[in-house]
C-alpha cells in the first residue's frame, strides 16, 4: 500500500471573498480540507497523506487537530505546489499518487476505487463528466461551435504513477490547471473514468449551499380583523384601528412561517 494522497489547499481564495480562506471555512461541521483527509483515511488505501497549504494561512490551523498528515507550504501556483508535494515524498517509496483539490469535498470512496482500477493499465487516470450544454470557443474575434460530445469536464482526485508524474513535473514550465495536462502535452495515454455530479468544485460561498439537504414547506394562516385588537405582521406592530383576532398575537405572517417550517 505504498500510495500517497496529496491535497492542494495553497490557493489565495480570492474568489471566495471571505476573511476565512476557503480551505478552512466550515462545511458540514468541519473545515473544507478535512473532508478530503477523512475520505482518504476511510479508504484505507494510502500510506501517506500530504496537505499543501498557503504559508500565509498557517494561523488558521492553530485550533485544528490533524493527525497522521504531512503539512507543507505550497508554491506560487498550482504547478509549484504539486511539485513540492511530490518531492516531499521522494524517499517514501511511493508507487501511486493521487492529486486532489481541497475545494472538492464530496467525492466518494467508489471513485477512489475506480481510479485505482484504472491505474492497473494506465499511468494517468482522470474522472470526467460530459456536458449537456452547447459549447462555443472564442479565439480573438472569432466564434466556433464545438461538438459537446467531444468535450470532457475533468475533476479531481486524479491518479498517477508516481515516478512518471514526478519526472513530468520536474521538466515542465507550464502553469497547469491539473496534473493530467502534463500527460496530454506529452502525448501520453490518459484513461478517463466516470466522474461524479456531486463532486463539484467549491469556488464561491454560494457553492457551499448543500442542495441535497434543502427542505421546503408551505405555510398558510388567516385571522379576522376586529376592533380593539393590535395588528402585528411579521413581528412588527402596524398602526391600525383594527387588529387580528387570535388566542396569541394573531400574527398571520409569523404563524404561516412557523407552519411552513413545521
Buried (B, 14 or more C-beta within 10 A) or exposed (E): EBBBBBBBBBBEBEEBEEEBBBBBBEBEEEBBBBBBBEBBBEBEBBBBBBBBBBEEBEEBBEEEEBEEBBBBBBBEEBBBBBBBBBEBBEEBEBBBBBBBBBBBBBBEEEBBEBBBBBBEEBBBBBBBBEEEEEEEEEEEEEEEEEEEEEBBEBBBBBBBBBBBBBBBBEEBEEEBEBBBBBBBEEEBEBBBBEBBEEBBEBEEEEBBEEEEEEEEEEBEBEBEEEEEBBBBBEEEEEEEEEBBEBEEBBBBBBBBBEEBEE
